[in-house]
Amino acid sequence: MQARVSTANPRHRIDRLIYVDDEIYHQEMEKIFARTWQYVGHANELKRPGDFLCAAVGGQPIVICRDDDLALRAFFNTCAHRGAELTSKRRGNVGKVFRCMFHGWSYDLRGRLIGVPYRDAYGASFETQAHGLAPASVQTFSGMMFVSLDPQVESVEAYLGEAAPYLKKYCENTEVIGRIRWIYDGNWKLWQENFADNYHPEFTHRWVRDAQWGYADEGENRQLDSGHGLLTWPQKPLFLDRLAAGLKEASGLEVDPSKNPEYAFPPFPIKEEEPDVVLSVFPNLDLQYFAGGAAIIIQIKIPLAVDRTLVELLSLAPVDEAREARQWRLERSAGIQATSGKITADDAEALGRCQRGMAARAVRWSNMERGQEPGKAGKTRDEYSLRSFYAGWEQYMSRSAAAIL
Amino acid sequence: MSRSAEDDRAAIEKLMRTYARLLDERRFAEWIDLFAEDGAYVVVTYENLQDQGLLLFKDDGREALKERAAFVMGYYQFERCKTLHVVSNVDVATPSSDETSSTSYFVIYRTPADGLPRLYSCGEYRDRLVRRNGRWMFQERLAIVDNNTLPENFTELI
């Protein structure tokens, strides 16, 4: 296969075809999304036998449930008979069986076929064991549930590699307090790149330019193993006076952000010495940890087509948090996020422009050369983290498709 | 002449129509004045309201409302689109002195650059209203959007 990315020094070029070509997209579904571990939710979202949630992994419908022994199980969400989804609800409790609404076939929580209406029509040789639900792999790490479609995949902890300690530190003992979803007309990789990119924020986001003035002057951009990446920078107080000046220049309005409760300290202690962190986990997960734990956000990019992506954001909170703190998080944690947010709305604009701009096929290559020193880490605005993602991409795309497809 | 409950109801319904028109005419600075000084504008998805209550955002008080207006008046680096807010099914509770509550439906269309109007969002407003200095205004407007999925741009005010 022709090289699409060049991650060898000194030229780091990305072939823009990878954002617009249907054939490459389908290969990504087979070679990346069917081979890797995908986060689908927190294990503590499924508590009792029969609790389930659904996810799309590489475009394939998966249902994850707790069985009667409280073990986690993952199955392809398709009846063995004629293919109907066993559940069209995103989450719930199925009781003791999955019963298909089409012809009434029933499966227990371990995926075994236990009920076939009017079974005698199949003759004596019909074997229920041959018609169970097709399993997928599910493993947890630090309370996070991951699914893989590849029966040969390494353990999730081995897969997470150098990203594992960060997920453990920031996600262990958390629970999901809500989800927000949006669709944008662009390739999934654009959104994943955006959270391995600390060069854009002060330009794309006026709020960052002003309220987080100079935030990227210190900090680090780091390549982790296996396509993962890490952005860190020192946590700093907000420059509300600069924000006021920026708002006035853009709108003419005199605003006093110091009187906006959004910028007040949260009603729980924040760890001021902790850096702000954005961790990207190959292929499609990122974790944002800001302001000493005031915000803990996960994003999953779910490809729908080569130029259409669903992003699911999860806001996390410490388990057993005090009521006042939890209420604050419910009110405040998503304000800068999502396509309604003060920061992320700009990302949707920028990435939409990229996808539309890349219809110009005569311009073939994108540049990801920032940070010319050899090694794995550099300054905040460098691109070791982006090149890490593409090293992972190239590694998976050069292998064969997953055996199950 | 003393004010009747019907007068109050008519004034509140006019407030609802004014809210929609000010947004569609991009008169955002005047939109702020429809809220009480300590008024709040809150947006949540129906799904999250049924779950644990994670908000999209909460603008609490005049300075927060002004900041929201400033974003759509030029702080965002992209243009506004034409919007059309349709408000219906307005139910106003009988005002008791200077306070009351109301619910109504909204359906909002947005016409982007390609010129084709599209449904942007729909849902319900749940309002707490106060009358100060003879004028009814929003103490809190909670907009519950039916969206379980937001569009690529969800910055037009609901």
Interface residues (C-beta under 8 A of the other chain):
Chain A: I177 G178 R179 I180 R181 W182 I183 Y184 D185 T204 R206 W207 G246 L247 K248 A250 S251 G252 L253 E254 V255 D256 P257 S258 K259 N260 P261 E262 L310 S315 L330 E331 R332 S333 A334 G335 A338 T339 S340 G341 K342 A345 D346 A348 E349 G352
Chain B: A29 V43 T45 E47 N48 D51 Q52 G53 L54 L55 L56 F57 K58 D59 D60 G61 R62 E63 A64 K66 E67 A69 A70 F71 M73 G74 Y75 Y76 Q77 F78 N148 T149 L150 P151 E152 N153 F154 T155
